[in-house]
């Protein structure tokens, strides 16, 4: 396939689009536009996003055995690391609606025809590697504090976590490690996936543009990350059902955040 490319776009030059400085009002506007996209056809979008609560419940069910109890929280928290990839269909819906095209939910599958699909899959693989690495670090941390013997029951596991010095250290160190992983994902993919969907520039250019966007707008991007984390936590509380609303809103808002940050030099 002559057109197959991953790290760079079809041209010889690596694209470096200009980056705008944004403020907190732009973050708010992106969220409002994301909500407006969701509100336009909510039944379609909720149907599309059912994968998130379903996957969350499956993860908890799969890890409910005693041997996997220490990984329940890392699995649920780390699942959010894959969110930018799984929201790719939502970016497509927002892109089409912005251009006045048919935005029915079936068009979320149009990404499979994107010329940037190999680059999108490459970045998705990168997120999967980070997700697995996060689980490995979480398991290593637990083992270093409690040993290799798995907890005998959920009650004993919770007691060991919330009623001991090792438990406090586990929560503090675990959250610190998780924060580092989340920061890497945020900085490298904050606008990478919608950018690849919008223009076939290659994985390197998409990641590099996300990094530059983060460096140029550290405070707004940090606030965006905190908002995403807070909303995801809220969405997981009622048995992950809230994610069926939270995830599409955040996915649509990410598209609008990309449009605010990256200058479209083609127009």
VEXNU-445227 format. One record per residue (C-alpha): residue number from 1; x, y, z; residue in three letters. Coordinates in nm, 4 decimals, always signed. Example, Ala and Ser with C-alpha at 12.3 -4.5 7.8 and 13.67 -1.06 7.14 Angstrom:
<atom pos="1" xx="+1.2300" yy="-0.4500" zz="+0.7800" code="ala"/>
<atom pos="2" xx="+1.3670" yy="-0.1060" zz="+0.7140" code="ser"/>
***
This chain:
<atom pos="1" xx="+0.0000" yy="+0.0000" zz="+0.0000" code="unk"/>
<atom pos="2" xx="+0.1753" yy="+0.3122" zz="-0.1222" code="unk"/>
<atom pos="3" xx="-0.0409" yy="+0.5362" zz="+0.0945" code="unk"/>
<atom pos="4" xx="+0.0258" yy="+0.3419" zz="+0.4162" code="unk"/>
<atom pos="5" xx="+0.2017" yy="+0.5648" zz="+0.6682" code="unk"/>
<atom pos="6" xx="+0.2083" yy="+0.5860" zz="+1.0461" code="unk"/>
<atom pos="7" xx="+0.4676" yy="+0.8142" zz="+1.1976" code="unk"/>
<atom pos="8" xx="+0.4428" yy="+1.0891" zz="+0.9362" code="unk"/>
<atom pos="9" xx="+0.1799" yy="+1.2057" zz="+0.6903" code="unk"/>
<atom pos="10" xx="+0.1823" yy="+1.1311" zz="+0.3164" code="unk"/>
<atom pos="11" xx="+0.4185" yy="+1.4239" zz="+0.2504" code="unk"/>
<atom pos="12" xx="+0.7903" yy="+1.4390" zz="+0.3238" code="unk"/>
<atom pos="13" xx="+0.7662" yy="+1.7261" zz="+0.5741" code="unk"/>
<atom pos="14" xx="+0.6454" yy="+1.6800" zz="+0.9322" code="unk"/>
<atom pos="15" xx="+0.3534" yy="+1.9159" zz="+0.9900" code="unk"/>
<atom pos="16" xx="+0.3881" yy="+2.1756" zz="+1.2669" code="unk"/>
<atom pos="17" xx="+0.0601" yy="+2.3689" zz="+1.2753" code="unk"/>
<atom pos="18" xx="+0.0467" yy="+2.6946" zz="+1.4681" code="unk"/>
<atom pos="19" xx="-0.0864" yy="+2.6859" zz="+1.8249" code="unk"/>
<atom pos="20" xx="-0.3187" yy="+2.9448" zz="+1.9769" code="unk"/>
<atom pos="21" xx="-0.3098" yy="+3.0591" zz="+2.3355" code="unk"/>
<atom pos="22" xx="-0.6434" yy="+2.9889" zz="+2.5015" code="unk"/>
<atom pos="23" xx="-0.7981" yy="+3.0794" zz="+2.8351" code="unk"/>
<atom pos="24" xx="-1.0347" yy="+2.9234" zz="+3.0836" code="unk"/>
<atom pos="25" xx="-1.3294" yy="+3.0762" zz="+2.8990" code="unk"/>
<atom pos="26" xx="-1.2289" yy="+2.8679" zz="+2.5966" code="unk"/>
<atom pos="27" xx="-1.2349" yy="+2.5538" zz="+2.8123" code="unk"/>
<atom pos="28" xx="-1.5842" yy="+2.6442" zz="+2.9277" code="unk"/>
<atom pos="29" xx="-1.6949" yy="+2.7156" zz="+2.5722" code="unk"/>
<atom pos="30" xx="-1.5569" yy="+2.3830" zz="+2.4486" code="unk"/>
<atom pos="31" xx="-1.7546" yy="+2.2024" zz="+2.7188" code="unk"/>
<atom pos="32" xx="-2.0699" yy="+2.3921" zz="+2.6302" code="unk"/>
<atom pos="33" xx="-2.0260" yy="+2.3104" zz="+2.2619" code="unk"/>
<atom pos="34" xx="-1.9671" yy="+1.9473" zz="+2.3542" code="unk"/>
<atom pos="35" xx="-2.2891" yy="+1.9466" zz="+2.5539" code="unk"/>
<atom pos="36" xx="-2.4691" yy="+2.1067" zz="+2.2605" code="unk"/>
<atom pos="37" xx="-2.3444" yy="+1.8308" zz="+2.0283" code="unk"/>
<atom pos="38" xx="-2.4662" yy="+1.5704" zz="+2.2750" code="unk"/>
<atom pos="39" xx="-2.8013" yy="+1.7414" zz="+2.3220" code="unk"/>
<atom pos="40" xx="-2.8629" yy="+1.7590" zz="+1.9455" code="unk"/>
<atom pos="41" xx="-2.9275" yy="+1.3821" zz="+1.9221" code="unk"/>
<atom pos="42" xx="-2.8854" yy="+1.2398" zz="+2.2718" code="unk"/>
<atom pos="43" xx="-3.0458" yy="+0.9012" zz="+2.2084" code="unk"/>
<atom pos="44" xx="-2.7974" yy="+0.8269" zz="+1.9319" code="unk"/>
<atom pos="45" xx="-2.4992" yy="+0.9347" zz="+2.1359" code="unk"/>
<atom pos="46" xx="-2.5989" yy="+0.7546" zz="+2.4550" code="unk"/>
<atom pos="47" xx="-2.6448" yy="+0.4363" zz="+2.2488" code="unk"/>
<atom pos="48" xx="-2.2986" yy="+0.4811" zz="+2.1016" code="unk"/>
<atom pos="49" xx="-2.1449" yy="+0.5423" zz="+2.4434" code="unk"/>
<atom pos="50" xx="-2.2943" yy="+0.2410" zz="+2.6217" code="unk"/>
<atom pos="51" xx="-1.9605" yy="+0.0698" zz="+2.5627" code="unk"/>
<atom pos="52" xx="-1.8126" yy="+0.2743" zz="+2.8489" code="unk"/>
<atom pos="53" xx="-2.0421" yy="+0.1685" zz="+3.1368" code="unk"/>
<atom pos="54" xx="-2.0525" yy="-0.1866" zz="+3.0004" code="unk"/>
<atom pos="55" xx="-1.6733" yy="-0.2105" zz="+2.9871" code="unk"/>
<atom pos="56" xx="-1.6469" yy="-0.0590" zz="+3.3347" code="unk"/>
<atom pos="57" xx="-1.8825" yy="-0.3160" zz="+3.4832" code="unk"/>
<atom pos="58" xx="-1.7015" yy="-0.5962" zz="+3.3012" code="unk"/>
<atom pos="59" xx="-1.3681" yy="-0.4796" zz="+3.4398" code="unk"/>
<atom pos="60" xx="-1.4951" yy="-0.4773" zz="+3.7981" code="unk"/>
<atom pos="61" xx="-1.6662" yy="-0.8139" zz="+3.7578" code="unk"/>
<atom pos="62" xx="-1.3556" yy="-0.9690" zz="+3.6058" code="unk"/>
<atom pos="63" xx="-1.1371" yy="-0.8406" zz="+3.8883" code="unk"/>
<atom pos="64" xx="-1.3743" yy="-0.9275" zz="+4.1742" code="unk"/>
<atom pos="65" xx="-1.1920" yy="-1.2474" zz="+4.2621" code="unk"/>
<atom pos="66" xx="-0.9552" yy="-1.2301" zz="+4.5599" code="unk"/>
<atom pos="67" xx="-0.6434" yy="-1.2574" zz="+4.3444" code="unk"/>
<atom pos="68" xx="-0.7430" yy="-0.9485" zz="+4.1480" code="unk"/>
<atom pos="69" xx="-0.8818" yy="-0.7340" zz="+4.4308" code="unk"/>
<atom pos="70" xx="-0.5727" yy="-0.5079" zz="+4.4513" code="unk"/>
<atom pos="71" xx="-0.6186" yy="-0.4207" zz="+4.0824" code="unk"/>
<atom pos="72" xx="-0.9837" yy="-0.3123" zz="+4.0990" code="unk"/>
<atom pos="73" xx="-0.9037" yy="+0.0556" zz="+4.1482" code="unk"/>
<atom pos="74" xx="-0.6065" yy="+0.0600" zz="+3.9041" code="unk"/>
<atom pos="75" xx="-0.8262" yy="-0.1059" zz="+3.6399" code="unk"/>
<atom pos="76" xx="-1.1115" yy="+0.1406" zz="+3.6809" code="unk"/>
<atom pos="77" xx="-0.8836" yy="+0.4439" zz="+3.7044" code="unk"/>
<atom pos="78" xx="-0.6519" yy="+0.3263" zz="+3.4288" code="unk"/>
<atom pos="79" xx="-0.9409" yy="+0.2594" zz="+3.1928" code="unk"/>
<atom pos="80" xx="-0.9682" yy="+0.6373" zz="+3.1546" code="unk"/>
<atom pos="81" xx="-0.6218" yy="+0.6340" zz="+2.9960" code="unk"/>
<atom pos="82" xx="-0.7775" yy="+0.4658" zz="+2.6932" code="unk"/>
<atom pos="83" xx="-1.0598" yy="+0.7189" zz="+2.6684" code="unk"/>
<atom pos="84" xx="-0.9000" yy="+0.9446" zz="+2.4029" code="unk"/>
<atom pos="85" xx="-0.8811" yy="+0.6499" zz="+2.1632" code="unk"/>
<atom pos="86" xx="-1.2310" yy="+0.5139" zz="+2.2263" code="unk"/>
<atom pos="87" xx="-1.3809" yy="+0.8607" zz="+2.1778" code="unk"/>
<atom pos="88" xx="-1.2613" yy="+0.8803" zz="+1.8171" code="unk"/>
<atom pos="89" xx="-1.6125" yy="+0.8234" zz="+1.6834" code="unk"/>
<atom pos="90" xx="-1.7428" yy="+1.1146" zz="+1.8884" code="unk"/>
<atom pos="91" xx="-1.4838" yy="+1.3473" zz="+1.7330" code="unk"/>
<atom pos="92" xx="-1.6123" yy="+1.2409" zz="+1.3918" code="unk"/>
<atom pos="93" xx="-1.9708" yy="+1.3257" zz="+1.4875" code="unk"/>
<atom pos="94" xx="-1.8668" yy="+1.6724" zz="+1.6065" code="unk"/>
<atom pos="95" xx="-1.6561" yy="+1.7257" zz="+1.2950" code="unk"/>
<atom pos="96" xx="-1.9467" yy="+1.6414" zz="+1.0683" code="unk"/>
<atom pos="97" xx="-2.1939" yy="+1.8525" zz="+1.2644" code="unk"/>
<atom pos="98" xx="-1.9560" yy="+2.1491" zz="+1.2539" code="unk"/>
<atom pos="99" xx="-1.9420" yy="+2.1222" zz="+0.8755" code="unk"/>
<atom pos="100" xx="-2.3186" yy="+2.0906" zz="+0.8378" code="unk"/>
<atom pos="101" xx="-2.3002" yy="+1.7258" zz="+0.7293" code="unk"/>
<atom pos="102" xx="-2.5228" yy="+1.4374" zz="+0.8332" code="unk"/>
<atom pos="103" xx="-2.4253" yy="+1.3620" zz="+1.1942" code="unk"/>
<atom pos="104" xx="-2.6256" yy="+1.0474" zz="+1.2696" code="unk"/>
<atom pos="105" xx="-2.4471" yy="+0.8081" zz="+1.5042" code="unk"/>
<atom pos="106" xx="-2.3657" yy="+0.5552" zz="+1.2295" code="unk"/>
<atom pos="107" xx="-2.1142" yy="+0.8048" zz="+1.0927" code="unk"/>
<atom pos="108" xx="-1.9058" yy="+0.7457" zz="+1.4048" code="unk"/>
<atom pos="109" xx="-1.7845" yy="+0.4346" zz="+1.2236" code="unk"/>
<atom pos="110" xx="-1.6565" yy="+0.6389" zz="+0.9299" code="unk"/>
<atom pos="111" xx="-1.3194" yy="+0.6625" zz="+1.1022" code="unk"/>
<atom pos="112" xx="-1.2375" yy="+0.3235" zz="+0.9512" code="unk"/>
<atom pos="113" xx="-1.2090" yy="+0.4990" zz="+0.6149" code="unk"/>
<atom pos="114" xx="-0.9756" yy="+0.7706" zz="+0.7431" code="unk"/>
<atom pos="115" xx="-0.6369" yy="+0.7878" zz="+0.5666" code="unk"/>
<atom pos="116" xx="-0.4861" yy="+0.8486" zz="+0.9108" code="unk"/>
<atom pos="117" xx="-0.6213" yy="+0.5198" zz="+1.0507" code="unk"/>
<atom pos="118" xx="-0.2738" yy="+0.3587" zz="+1.0839" code="unk"/>
<atom pos="119" xx="-0.1544" yy="+0.6603" zz="+1.2862" code="unk"/>
<atom pos="120" xx="-0.4700" yy="+0.6515" zz="+1.4987" code="unk"/>
<atom pos="121" xx="-0.4170" yy="+0.2834" zz="+1.5714" code="unk"/>
<atom pos="122" xx="-0.0509" yy="+0.3468" zz="+1.6537" code="unk"/>
<atom pos="123" xx="-0.1467" yy="+0.6072" zz="+1.9141" code="unk"/>
<atom pos="124" xx="-0.4131" yy="+0.3702" zz="+2.0454" code="unk"/>
<atom pos="125" xx="-0.1435" yy="+0.1048" zz="+2.0869" code="unk"/>
<atom pos="126" xx="+0.0691" yy="+0.3587" zz="+2.2757" code="unk"/>
<atom pos="127" xx="-0.2183" yy="+0.4193" zz="+2.5180" code="unk"/>
<atom pos="128" xx="-0.2632" yy="+0.0447" zz="+2.5650" code="unk"/>
<atom pos="129" xx="+0.1062" yy="+0.0104" zz="+2.6527" code="unk"/>
<atom pos="130" xx="+0.0692" yy="+0.2887" zz="+2.9097" code="unk"/>
<atom pos="131" xx="-0.2425" yy="+0.1218" zz="+3.0495" code="unk"/>
<atom pos="132" xx="-0.0620" yy="-0.2113" zz="+3.0932" code="unk"/>
<atom pos="133" xx="+0.2426" yy="-0.0363" zz="+3.2418" code="unk"/>
<atom pos="134" xx="+0.0160" yy="+0.1390" zz="+3.4939" code="unk"/>
<atom pos="135" xx="-0.1301" yy="-0.1976" zz="+3.6008" code="unk"/>
<atom pos="136" xx="+0.2197" yy="-0.3456" zz="+3.6360" code="unk"/>
<atom pos="137" xx="+0.3362" yy="-0.0542" zz="+3.8507" code="unk"/>
<atom pos="138" xx="+0.0214" yy="-0.0772" zz="+4.0628" code="unk"/>
<atom pos="139" xx="+0.0740" yy="-0.4505" zz="+4.1199" code="unk"/>
<atom pos="140" xx="+0.4412" yy="-0.3972" zz="+4.2031" code="unk"/>
<atom pos="141" xx="+0.3514" yy="-0.1271" zz="+4.4549" code="unk"/>
<atom pos="142" xx="+0.0959" yy="-0.3492" zz="+4.6264" code="unk"/>
<atom pos="143" xx="+0.3354" yy="-0.6436" zz="+4.6370" code="unk"/>
<atom pos="144" xx="+0.6139" yy="-0.4304" zz="+4.7837" code="unk"/>
<atom pos="145" xx="+0.3837" yy="-0.3233" zz="+5.0685" code="unk"/>
<atom pos="146" xx="+0.1786" yy="-0.6376" zz="+5.1345" code="unk"/>
<atom pos="147" xx="+0.3747" yy="-0.9210" zz="+4.9794" code="unk"/>
<atom pos="148" xx="+0.2724" yy="-1.1653" zz="+4.7086" code="unk"/>
<atom pos="149" xx="-0.0095" yy="-1.3261" zz="+4.9093" code="unk"/>
<atom pos="150" xx="-0.3466" yy="-1.2080" zz="+4.7763" code="unk"/>
<atom pos="151" xx="-0.6139" yy="-1.0784" zz="+5.0175" code="unk"/>
<atom pos="152" xx="-0.8559" yy="-1.3430" zz="+5.1428" code="unk"/>
<atom pos="153" xx="-1.1689" yy="-1.1331" zz="+5.1011" code="unk"/>
<atom pos="154" xx="-1.2923" yy="-0.7924" zz="+4.9982" code="unk"/>
<atom pos="155" xx="-1.3582" yy="-0.6958" zz="+5.3611" code="unk"/>
<atom pos="156" xx="-1.0045" yy="-0.7840" zz="+5.4670" code="unk"/>
<atom pos="157" xx="-0.8599" yy="-0.6058" zz="+5.1671" code="unk"/>
<atom pos="158" xx="-1.0518" yy="-0.2843" zz="+5.2403" code="unk"/>
<atom pos="159" xx="-0.9555" yy="-0.3040" zz="+5.6081" code="unk"/>
<atom pos="160" xx="-0.5882" yy="-0.3417" zz="+5.5180" code="unk"/>
<atom pos="161" xx="-0.6079" yy="-0.0392" zz="+5.2887" code="unk"/>
<atom pos="162" xx="-0.8106" yy="+0.2035" zz="+5.5009" code="unk"/>
<atom pos="163" xx="-0.6917" yy="+0.1007" zz="+5.8456" code="unk"/>
<atom pos="164" xx="-0.3134" yy="+0.0727" zz="+5.8227" code="unk"/>
<atom pos="165" xx="-0.0020" yy="+0.2774" zz="+5.7509" code="unk"/>
<atom pos="166" xx="+0.0729" yy="+0.0619" zz="+5.4489" code="unk"/>
<atom pos="167" xx="-0.2744" yy="+0.1386" zz="+5.3182" code="unk"/>
<atom pos="168" xx="-0.2146" yy="+0.5117" zz="+5.3456" code="unk"/>
<atom pos="169" xx="+0.1184" yy="+0.4727" zz="+5.1677" code="unk"/>
<atom pos="170" xx="-0.0498" yy="+0.2595" zz="+4.9005" code="unk"/>
<atom pos="171" xx="-0.3110" yy="+0.5281" zz="+4.8337" code="unk"/>
<atom pos="172" xx="-0.0629" yy="+0.8158" zz="+4.8308" code="unk"/>
<atom pos="173" xx="+0.2005" yy="+0.6439" zz="+4.6181" code="unk"/>
<atom pos="174" xx="-0.0593" yy="+0.4837" zz="+4.3910" code="unk"/>
<atom pos="175" xx="-0.2313" yy="+0.8120" zz="+4.3205" code="unk"/>
<atom pos="176" xx="+0.1038" yy="+0.9810" zz="+4.2606" code="unk"/>
<atom pos="177" xx="+0.2034" yy="+0.7154" zz="+4.0072" code="unk"/>
<atom pos="178" xx="-0.1386" yy="+0.7314" zz="+3.8464" code="unk"/>
<atom pos="179" xx="-0.1094" yy="+1.1099" zz="+3.8216" code="unk"/>
<atom pos="180" xx="+0.2181" yy="+1.0728" zz="+3.6309" code="unk"/>
<atom pos="181" xx="+0.0612" yy="+0.8329" zz="+3.3824" code="unk"/>
<atom pos="182" xx="-0.2422" yy="+1.0591" zz="+3.3402" code="unk"/>
<atom pos="183" xx="-0.0148" yy="+1.3588" zz="+3.2857" code="unk"/>
<atom pos="184" xx="+0.1744" yy="+1.1791" zz="+3.0100" code="unk"/>
<atom pos="185" xx="-0.1505" yy="+1.0812" zz="+2.8367" code="unk"/>
<atom pos="186" xx="-0.2933" yy="+1.4315" zz="+2.8722" code="unk"/>
<atom pos="187" xx="+0.0156" yy="+1.6047" zz="+2.7356" code="unk"/>
<atom pos="188" xx="+0.0663" yy="+1.3681" zz="+2.4420" code="unk"/>
<atom pos="189" xx="-0.2929" yy="+1.3148" zz="+2.3297" code="unk"/>
<atom pos="190" xx="-0.4983" yy="+1.6145" zz="+2.4452" code="unk"/>
<atom pos="191" xx="-0.5694" yy="+1.7051" zz="+2.0824" code="unk"/>
<atom pos="192" xx="-0.3773" yy="+1.4302" zz="+1.8976" code="unk"/>
<atom pos="193" xx="-0.6698" yy="+1.2069" zz="+1.7999" code="unk"/>
<atom pos="194" xx="-0.9048" yy="+1.4802" zz="+1.6741" code="unk"/>
<atom pos="195" xx="-0.6112" yy="+1.6304" zz="+1.4853" code="unk"/>
<atom pos="196" xx="-0.5423" yy="+1.3003" zz="+1.3075" code="unk"/>
<atom pos="197" xx="-0.9088" yy="+1.2685" zz="+1.2222" code="unk"/>
<atom pos="198" xx="-0.9095" yy="+1.6207" zz="+1.0797" code="unk"/>
<atom pos="199" xx="-0.5783" yy="+1.6083" zz="+0.8921" code="unk"/>
<atom pos="200" xx="-0.3509" yy="+1.3178" zz="+0.8033" code="unk"/>
<atom pos="201" xx="-0.0270" yy="+1.4429" zz="+0.9572" code="unk"/>
<atom pos="202" xx="+0.1092" yy="+1.1248" zz="+1.1169" code="unk"/>
<atom pos="203" xx="+0.1443" yy="+1.0130" zz="+1.4770" code="unk"/>
<atom pos="204" xx="+0.4648" yy="+1.2070" zz="+1.5463" code="unk"/>
<atom pos="205" xx="+0.3183" yy="+1.5399" zz="+1.4375" code="unk"/>
<atom pos="206" xx="-0.0018" yy="+1.4756" zz="+1.6343" code="unk"/>
<atom pos="207" xx="+0.1859" yy="+1.3974" zz="+1.9562" code="unk"/>
<atom pos="208" xx="+0.4307" yy="+1.6844" zz="+1.9039" code="unk"/>
<atom pos="209" xx="+0.1415" yy="+1.9263" zz="+1.8485" code="unk"/>
<atom pos="210" xx="-0.0289" yy="+1.8063" zz="+2.1657" code="unk"/>
<atom pos="211" xx="+0.2931" yy="+1.8600" zz="+2.3605" code="unk"/>
<atom pos="212" xx="+0.3330" yy="+2.2117" zz="+2.2198" code="unk"/>
<atom pos="213" xx="-0.0303" yy="+2.2884" zz="+2.2966" code="unk"/>
<atom pos="214" xx="+0.0283" yy="+2.1803" zz="+2.6572" code="unk"/>
<atom pos="215" xx="+0.3450" yy="+2.3892" zz="+2.6913" code="unk"/>
<atom pos="216" xx="+0.1815" yy="+2.6966" zz="+2.5381" code="unk"/>
<atom pos="217" xx="-0.1343" yy="+2.6589" zz="+2.7495" code="unk"/>
<atom pos="218" xx="-0.0246" yy="+2.4895" zz="+3.0731" code="unk"/>
<atom pos="219" xx="-0.2958" yy="+2.6331" zz="+3.2982" code="unk"/>
<atom pos="220" xx="-0.5949" yy="+2.5769" zz="+3.0651" code="unk"/>
<atom pos="221" xx="-0.4753" yy="+2.2245" zz="+2.9772" code="unk"/>
<atom pos="222" xx="-0.4228" yy="+2.1436" zz="+3.3458" code="unk"/>
<atom pos="223" xx="-0.7739" yy="+2.2691" zz="+3.4229" code="unk"/>
<atom pos="224" xx="-0.9067" yy="+2.0612" zz="+3.1348" code="unk"/>
<atom pos="225" xx="-0.7382" yy="+1.7520" zz="+3.2793" code="unk"/>
<atom pos="226" xx="-0.8832" yy="+1.8184" zz="+3.6248" code="unk"/>
<atom pos="227" xx="-1.2315" yy="+1.8688" zz="+3.4800" code="unk"/>
<atom pos="228" xx="-1.2069" yy="+1.5450" zz="+3.2840" code="unk"/>
<atom pos="229" xx="-1.0881" yy="+1.3537" zz="+3.5912" code="unk"/>
<atom pos="230" xx="-1.3620" yy="+1.4995" zz="+3.8121" code="unk"/>
<atom pos="231" xx="-1.6383" yy="+1.4269" zz="+3.5602" code="unk"/>
<atom pos="232" xx="-1.5153" yy="+1.0718" zz="+3.5066" code="unk"/>
<atom pos="233" xx="-1.5229" yy="+1.0108" zz="+3.8813" code="unk"/>
<atom pos="234" xx="-1.8770" yy="+1.1453" zz="+3.8977" code="unk"/>
<atom pos="235" xx="-1.9742" yy="+0.9233" zz="+3.6049" code="unk"/>
<atom pos="236" xx="-1.8419" yy="+0.6057" zz="+3.7692" code="unk"/>
<atom pos="237" xx="-2.0240" yy="+0.6515" zz="+4.1003" code="unk"/>
<atom pos="238" xx="-2.3682" yy="+0.5219" zz="+3.9914" code="unk"/>
<atom pos="239" xx="-2.2343" yy="+0.1865" zz="+3.8642" code="unk"/>
<atom pos="240" xx="-2.0662" yy="+0.3558" zz="+3.5678" code="unk"/>
<atom pos="241" xx="-2.4031" yy="+0.4493" zz="+3.4177" code="unk"/>
<atom pos="242" xx="-2.3142" yy="+0.8179" zz="+3.4276" code="unk"/>
<atom pos="243" xx="-2.0342" yy="+0.7545" zz="+3.1798" code="unk"/>
<atom pos="244" xx="-2.2978" yy="+0.7081" zz="+2.9093" code="unk"/>
<atom pos="245" xx="-2.3534" yy="+1.0836" zz="+2.9348" code="unk"/>
<atom pos="246" xx="-2.0166" yy="+1.2087" zz="+3.0608" code="unk"/>
<atom pos="247" xx="-1.8052" yy="+1.0370" zz="+2.7957" code="unk"/>
<atom pos="248" xx="-1.9880" yy="+1.1693" zz="+2.4876" code="unk"/>
<atom pos="249" xx="-1.9916" yy="+1.5234" zz="+2.6270" code="unk"/>
<atom pos="250" xx="-1.6166" yy="+1.5085" zz="+2.6942" code="unk"/>
<atom pos="251" xx="-1.5528" yy="+1.3478" zz="+2.3557" code="unk"/>
<atom pos="252" xx="-1.7412" yy="+1.6185" zz="+2.1690" code="unk"/>
<atom pos="253" xx="-1.5809" yy="+1.8891" zz="+2.3833" code="unk"/>
<atom pos="254" xx="-1.2344" yy="+1.7522" zz="+2.2991" code="unk"/>
<atom pos="255" xx="-1.3036" yy="+1.8126" zz="+1.9308" code="unk"/>
<atom pos="256" xx="-1.3963" yy="+2.1755" zz="+2.0013" code="unk"/>
<atom pos="257" xx="-1.0904" yy="+2.2159" zz="+2.2241" code="unk"/>
<atom pos="258" xx="-0.8752" yy="+2.0987" zz="+1.9338" code="unk"/>
<atom pos="259" xx="-1.0407" yy="+2.3509" zz="+1.7012" code="unk"/>
<atom pos="260" xx="-0.9703" yy="+2.6305" zz="+1.9484" code="unk"/>
<atom pos="261" xx="-0.6045" yy="+2.5376" zz="+1.9989" code="unk"/>
<atom pos="262" xx="-0.4782" yy="+2.4398" zz="+1.6525" code="unk"/>
<atom pos="263" xx="-0.4826" yy="+2.7028" zz="+1.3804" code="unk"/>
<atom pos="264" xx="-0.6491" yy="+2.5802" zz="+1.0618" code="unk"/>
<atom pos="265" xx="-0.4080" yy="+2.7144" zz="+0.7997" code="unk"/>
<atom pos="266" xx="-0.6025" yy="+2.5457" zz="+0.5195" code="unk"/>
<atom pos="267" xx="-0.8853" yy="+2.8027" zz="+0.5255" code="unk"/>
***
